[in-house]
């Protein structure tokens, strides 16, 4: 089934890929954890999204570039997803321009992560996206990010700044040390110093970036941030994204429903585990083991992990981004088959 979906995309185009099932908290759990089902879920969601929407989003096909290489030993990633974004850089931006500055930063960052996780070389089109992103950086060091009221990714400039820092730092072949890279990072440091993180999730993003960019967070601040994240681990083993955003003034639901602070979800659980591993915690840490076991018990039949939207009970697209982080967390803890040769994010 999985390889047949990729074959359909290659032979007939992504338009022929069946739509993924609706994202619902009622979707039954899988009978057992399946890396192949996770790969299939990422493939179907990304290919169908870009075929029907003709755009890239952090919560679906952009995230595919970041996470899907971790499942390369299960099945080869779709080249059509990468090609979609390469054509965005090489053709659409030249003809009509990007939709928003955030699109340029996201493309540059996710392409850089994909380069790092696959070839280990900086692709010319990734370089072009990074260069274009640098021209959109504002004098204060930030970018004009999307503010759609959809946390954690599309609500404020803070996320965009830390995400740009990751793209610059993780780009292969020393991009961060180029004149353009150094100048962008100087602006990022200035902006983050003047704009403290408004929530624990924001602090966690700074922590992640600080592991690759000097001068963003001191070691004691990293430890304090990890400690605060672990304080929010739920008895069942996972984390809730709404709890990571608690107290932030932008953390409010459009549907007026109460936030769920007590139910673990794929995004928060995968994000915290992956971040902790990036920060050097052992995969055998009992807290991480509890989180990993939660992930392995709570994959859905479609292969995804459910994450309730912190904005409104409708499409819950954050589940796609959550599935990407669940996969990355599982890989970081040695729970996925590994290819003969791989580069780590």
Secondary structure, 3 states (H helix, E strand, C coil): CHHHHHHHHHHHCHHHCCCCCCCCCCCCECCCCCHHHHHHHHHHHHHHHHHHHCCCCCCCHHHHHHHHHHHCCCCCCCHHHHHHHHHHHHHHHHHCCCCCHHHHHHHHHHHHHHHHHCCCCCCHHHHHHHHHHHHCCCCCCCCCCCCCCECCCECCHHHHHHHHHHHHHHCCCCHHHCHHHHHHHHHHHHHHHHCCCCCHHHHHHHHHHHCCCCCCCCHHHHHHHHHHHHHCCCCCCCCCHHHHHCCCCCCCCCCCCCCCCCCCCHHHHHHHHHHHHHCCCCCCCHHHHHHHHHHHHCCECCCCCCCCCCCCCCCCCHHHHHHHHHHHHHHHCCCCCCCCCCCCC
